[in-house]
Amino acid sequence: MHDVFRTNAEALANEFARRFSSLADKISPPKSRADVLAGQIKAALAEFGELVGDKQRRADSVIARRPGIALISAFAVGVAVGYCLRDQVK
């Protein structure tokens, strides 16, 4: 009984392996397209990271040159956001 079960299980496993390997061969072109798309996304994210880094450095230099104005601006933005949120709660 166990030998029959083992033989059937091995045959089933071999059949699955054969079918999935042929299926994987058919699916490989979309995988290469996915790799190309992933490369494009990585390049776009790298470019976006450089842009954000440039903007961060520029903001840091503006704040370092004029800390008082930066503090007053931050306070004004905080008051404006608080006022807008207060009106939405009512």
Secondary structure, 3 states (H helix, E strand, C coil): CHHHHHHHHHHHHHHHHHHHHHHHHHHHHHHHHHHHHHHHHHHHHHHHHHHHHHHHHHHHHHHHHCHHHHHHHHHHHHHHHHHHHHHHHC
